[in-house]
Amino acid sequence: MKDMNDLPGSAIWKDSELLECVSVVPEVPHTASFSFKAPSGALFSYEAGQFLTLEIPAPGEPGGVVHRTYTISSSPSRPRIVTITAKAQADSIGTRWMLDNLQPGMTLRAFGPAGLFTNAASKADKFLFISAGSGITPMMSMTTCMYDEGQDLDIVFINCAKRPSEIIFRQRLEQMASRVPGIDLKFVVEEPDRYSPWTGYQGQFNQLMLGLMAPDYLEREVYCCGPEPFMDAVREALAGLGFDMDNYNQESFGAPVQEEADQPELDDVVLDDAAKATIHFTQSDVTHTCSETDTVLAAAKAAGLNIPSGCTFGVCGTCKVKKTSGDVHMVHNGGISDDDVEAGYILACCSNPIGQIEVEV
């Protein structure tokens, strides 16, 4: 994208200047897009995926204001306005004030833009954008920017929401996808809206869905944004499928990263083919040594034991067994309940032993 500083006669907005609200557009329940201009006429220069920090009135709070960070949902290819899209949670203060009070003509102080979650410098040809809820905002900015610039697009765009009526930007995304090849939209909902059939994906995003939505996921650069548990599940799914995590990028709802040194250490389990594990099958009194990358099911078969199994993808639950000691790394696809996991049960088909473990087989 052409640097805004290269445009003749253009001034670039600095955060010493207040932002003036020019529009408030409702999106889905408790969510709106707020667009701002620089009163001076300055243009906005940022990378798609970056964020702004807004200073928002908050009566009753220390100093009478709160500072909240929002990803920019507009595209730097459209530099005359900047837009943030915000969803109010049950305990929201700043976002709730904006939804209830912010109107065109009002001004707010803002700081930024900042952030490292952007594909602006990426050399990848194929992208996989995975988001949940309002985590869709940086993906919208990146997709719109590439669309506006006429790039040869190859994007699988996955967004997860509670219901179809809560998918933010659905119509805008469908409009872009209907005009150019290369934007492949996949929506996942937890449940349909009442009296409105849903024929798309339903349930919790998992490995099986990923394989159906993007069969070539190993060839793509992944960008993920959403609540921390959601991003943890996405990382586990990708790592469990052998994805090169050097091609994985994520942003956090709670703490967008401003500097490289601030990047959090991800404590994902990385299985080592050279690392050895020992499984004691207690009911059979058989001990078997295997690699960490072997599943408990595969180890049992190699030891001459039979654990009933069905799908081998962590869906059906047939291979559920009780683990009595030790640790495993399990990435399942819905075939076991949280209560069973809490009680010590595992699915043998998708559990990798770490160190020494005992199972009742």
Secondary structure, 3 states (H helix, E strand, C coil): CCCHHHCCCCCECCCCCCEEEEEEEECCCCEEEEEEECCCCCECCCCCCCEEEEEEECCCCHHHEEEEEEEECCCCCCCCCEEEEEECCCCCCHHHHHHHHCCCCCEEEEEEEECCCCCCCCCCCCEEEEEEHHHHHHHHHHHHHHHHCCCCCCEEEEEEECCHHHCCCHHHHHHHHCCCCCEEEEEEECCCCCCCCCCCEECCCCHHHHHHHCCCHHHCEEEEEECHHHHHHHHHHHHHCCCCHHHEEEEECCCCCCCHHHCCCCCCCCCCCCCEEEEEECCCCEEEEEECCCCHHHHHHHCCCCCCCCCCCCCCCCCEEEEEEEEEEECCCCCCCHHHHHCCEEEHHHEEEEEEEEECC
